[in-house]
């Protein structure tokens, strides 16, 4: 079976294509320049050329703040793109694993959201991702799966954990949002789950691919500082209002993982365990006192930190 990975140039797309290559799978990864998921003709040509048996759609518009002003553009990529893909998959008998987000939920819960909990996004980005979910589930009821993830970190591209390792090497306090609760998630773990899902016959519906447990951005930042040998006391809690963003963030988006067990796939591991392995890998096993992740993007001192355009979605 040939795998086709769209959005292969992004944080998660990199990990999925790397995992497939490591296993010697027959796979093709196409980044945004090679395949625009909003172009039906380009998609049709890609299907004719590569003849995939399974598509992993990692292509997405993830600019949470910008989506408030560009909702039509976000819907084009996150809603129409998956619809075009699902229609082609239905025509060719191809399976589709479509990546979505915790932001489809409003954040008004105090226990983990189940896979079948009603969605009600608070911002334009979440609405655009919900549109893509609906398209996949409607057009591919037997061969489509929606895989929601959140708070991604990894080796490729800017993300919150890389930013924190960069700040840990500096001096002075770091203000981080402390009133949003979610699940820090290692992209490499999501890639492994996607491969397992793709190799499970009949797996369909909605799955939650986040590391287990819960944390605030503040708690995550403190754990990163601790693991790289910096003083966690430098991290200071602030409210989300201090961030000053226009897009409302859901305050609680912890996701449940029951569907993995139903599919016979081991559920995701705890986020602290995954984060520790991610940082050991990124620092070449240098351990405490290491220099953190090379190339972590700079953030102006004094700027409160949370998710956002540069941290994925």
C-alpha positions in Angstrom: 0.0 0.0 0.0 1.3 3.4 -0.9 0.9 6.3 1.6 0.5 9.9 0.5 1.3 12.6 3.1 0.1 16.1 2.3 1.5 19.0 4.2 4.8 17.1 4.5 6.8 20.3 5.1 5.2 21.0 8.5 6.0 19.9 12.0 3.8 16.8 12.0 4.2 16.1 8.3 8.0 15.8 8.7 7.5 13.3 11.5 5.0 11.2 9.6 7.2 11.0 6.5 10.3 10.2 8.6 8.4 7.4 10.5 7.3 5.9 7.2 10.8 6.1 5.7 12.3 4.5 8.8 10.0 1.5 8.3 10.7 1.3 4.6 7.1 2.0 3.7 6.0 2.9 0.2 5.3 6.5 0.8 5.3 9.9 -0.9 5.4 13.2 1.0 4.3 16.4 -0.6 4.7 19.8 0.9 2.6 22.9 0.2 4.7 23.9 -2.8 4.4 20.4 -4.4 0.6 20.0 -3.7 -1.9 22.7 -2.9 -4.9 20.9 -1.3 -7.2 23.8 -2.3 -6.6 23.0 -6.0 -8.9 20.2 -7.1 -7.0 19.7 -10.4 -3.7 19.4 -8.6 -5.1 16.9 -6.2 -6.6 14.8 -9.0 -3.2 14.8 -10.8 -1.5 13.7 -7.6 -3.9 10.8 -7.3 -3.4 9.8 -10.9 0.4 10.0 -10.6 0.9 8.4 -7.1 -2.2 6.1 -6.8 -2.2 6.1 -3.0 -4.0 3.5 -0.9 -4.0 5.8 2.1 -3.7 9.6 2.5 -2.6 11.3 5.7 -3.7 15.0 5.4 -1.3 17.1 7.5 -1.9 20.2 5.3 -3.6 23.0 7.3 -3.9 26.7 7.8 -2.7 27.1 11.5 -2.5 30.9 11.9 -4.9 31.1 14.9 -4.8 34.9 15.2 -4.7 35.7 11.5 -7.8 33.4 10.9 -9.9 36.0 12.7 -9.3 38.3 9.7 -8.9 35.6 7.1 -11.7 33.1 7.9 -12.5 32.6 4.2 -8.8 31.6 3.6 -8.8 29.4 6.6 -12.0 27.7 5.4 -10.5 27.2 2.0 -7.5 25.2 3.3 -9.1 23.6 6.4 -12.6 23.0 5.1 -12.5 22.8 1.3 -9.2 21.1 1.1 -10.3 18.1 3.1 -13.6 18.0 1.2 -11.7 17.8 -2.1 -9.4 15.0 -0.7 -12.4 13.1 0.8 -14.2 13.2 -2.5 -11.2 11.9 -4.4 -10.6 9.2 -1.8 -14.3 8.1 -2.1 -13.9 7.9 -5.9 -10.7 5.9 -5.8 -11.5 3.6 -2.8 -8.7 5.3 -0.8 -8.5 5.6 3.0 -8.0 9.1 4.5 -6.6 10.1 7.9 -7.3 13.8 8.4 -5.6 15.8 11.2 -7.8 18.2 13.2 -7.5 20.1 16.5 -8.7 20.4 20.1 -9.9 23.9 19.1 -13.1 22.4 17.7 -14.3 22.3 21.4 -15.5 25.4 23.4 -13.4 24.7 26.5 -16.3 24.7 28.9 -15.7 21.2 30.3 -13.9 20.1 33.4 -13.4 16.4 32.4 -11.8 15.2 29.1 -13.8 15.6 25.9 -14.8 12.3 24.4 -14.4 11.6 20.7 -18.2 11.9 20.1 -18.7 15.0 22.3 -20.5 17.8 20.3 -18.1 20.4 18.8 -18.7 24.2 19.3 -15.5 26.1 18.4 -14.8 29.6 19.9 -12.7 31.0 17.1 -12.4 31.1 13.3 -9.6 28.6 13.2 -11.7 26.1 15.1 -14.7 26.7 12.9 -12.5 26.1 9.8 -11.2 22.8 11.2 -14.7 21.6 12.2 -15.7 22.1 8.5 -13.0 19.8 7.4 -13.9 17.2 10.0 -17.5 17.2 8.8 -16.5 16.9 5.2 -14.4 13.8 5.9 -16.9 12.1 8.1 -19.8 12.7 5.7 -18.0 11.8 2.4 -16.0 8.8 3.9 -18.1 7.2 6.5 -16.4 3.8 6.1 -12.8 4.8 5.1 -12.3 8.2 6.8 -10.8 9.0 10.2 -10.5 12.4 11.9 -7.5 12.5 14.2 -7.5 15.5 16.6 -4.2 16.6 18.1 -3.1 19.6 20.2 -0.1 21.5 21.7 2.3 19.9 19.3 6.1 20.0 19.8 8.9 18.4 17.9 12.2 18.8 16.0 10.9 20.6 12.9 9.6 24.2 12.8 8.9 26.6 15.6 6.8 25.4 18.5 6.3 26.2 22.2 8.8 23.7 23.6 11.6 24.8 21.2 10.8 28.4 22.2 11.1 27.6 25.9 14.4 25.8 25.5 15.7 28.9 23.8 14.4 31.1 26.7 15.9 28.7 29.2 19.4 29.6 27.9 18.8 33.2 28.6 18.3 35.2 31.8 15.5 36.9 33.6 11.8 36.0 34.0 9.6 34.5 31.4 5.9 35.2 31.5 3.7 32.2 30.4 -0.1 31.8 30.2 -1.4 29.8 33.2 -5.2 29.7 32.7 -5.4 27.4 29.6 -5.4 23.7 30.2 -4.5 21.1 27.5 -2.1 18.3 26.6 1.4 18.9 25.4 2.0 16.4 22.6 5.1 15.1 20.9 4.7 15.0 17.1 6.7 11.8 16.9 4.2 10.0 19.1 1.3 11.3 16.9 3.2 10.0 13.8 3.4 6.5 15.5 -0.3 6.6 16.2 -1.1 7.5 12.7 1.0 4.7 11.3 -0.7 2.2 13.6 -4.1 3.6 12.6 -3.4 3.3 9.0 -2.4 -0.3 9.4 -5.6 -1.2 11.3 -8.2 -2.4 8.9 -11.6 -0.9 9.4 -10.4 1.9 11.7 -12.7 4.9 11.1 -14.4 7.8 12.9 -12.8 10.2 15.4 -9.6 9.6 17.4 -7.7 11.9 19.8 -4.0 11.8 19.3 -2.6 13.8 22.3 -0.3 12.7 25.0 -2.1 11.7 28.2 -2.5 13.9 31.3 -3.0 17.7 31.5 -1.0 20.9 32.0 -1.1 24.6 31.5 1.3 26.4 29.3 2.9 27.6 32.5 3.4 24.1 33.9 4.7 22.9 30.6 7.3 25.8 30.5 8.4 25.0 34.0 8.9 21.3 33.1 11.0 22.3 30.0 13.2 24.5 32.2 13.7 21.7 34.7 14.6 19.1 32.1 17.2 21.3 30.4 18.8 22.3 33.7 17.4 25.8 34.0 15.7 27.4 37.0 11.9 26.8 36.8 11.4 29.7 39.2 12.2 32.1 36.3 8.8 31.1 34.7 6.0 33.4 35.9 2.3 32.7 35.5 0.1 35.3 33.7 -3.5 35.2 32.4 -4.4 34.6 28.8 -5.7 38.2 28.7 -2.0 39.4 29.0 -1.3 37.8 25.6 -3.6 40.3 23.9 -4.7 38.1 21.1 -7.9 38.6 19.2 -8.8 34.9 18.8 -10.6 33.6 21.9 -8.8 30.5 23.2 -10.8 27.6 24.8 -9.7 27.4 28.5 -9.9 23.6 28.8 -9.2 21.2 25.9 -8.1 17.9 27.5 -9.1 15.1 25.2 -10.1 11.5 26.1 -8.5 8.5 24.4 -11.1 5.6 24.6 -11.3 5.1 20.8 -7.7 3.8 20.6 -8.4 0.9 22.9 -11.6 0.1 20.9 -9.4 -0.1 17.8 -6.9 -2.4 19.5 -4.1 0.3 19.5 -2.3 1.2 22.7 -3.4 4.7 23.9 -0.9 7.6 24.0 1.6 7.8 26.9 1.8 10.6 29.5 3.1 14.0 28.2 5.9 14.3 30.7 7.4 11.0 29.6 7.1 12.0 26.0 8.6 15.4 26.6 11.6 14.0 28.5 12.4 11.7 25.5 11.9 14.5 23.0 14.3 16.8 24.8 16.9 14.0 25.3 16.7 13.2 21.6 16.9 16.9 20.7 19.9 17.6 22.9 21.8 14.5 21.9 21.5 12.9 25.4 23.3 15.8 27.0 20.9 15.8 29.9 20.6 18.5 32.6 22.7 21.5 31.8 22.5 20.9 28.1 22.0 23.8 25.7 18.4 22.9 24.7 17.1 22.5 21.2 19.5 24.1 18.7 17.9 26.8 16.7 15.0 27.5 19.0 13.2 30.6 17.7 13.8 33.8 19.7 10.9 35.6 21.5 11.2 39.2 22.7 11.8 39.4 26.4 8.8 40.2 28.4 6.3 38.8 25.9 3.7 36.5 27.5 3.7 33.1 25.9 1.0 30.6 24.9 0.0 28.9 21.7 -0.3 31.0 18.6 0.7 31.3 14.9 4.3 30.2 15.5 3.4 27.3 17.7 1.2 25.3 15.3 -2.3 24.2 15.6 
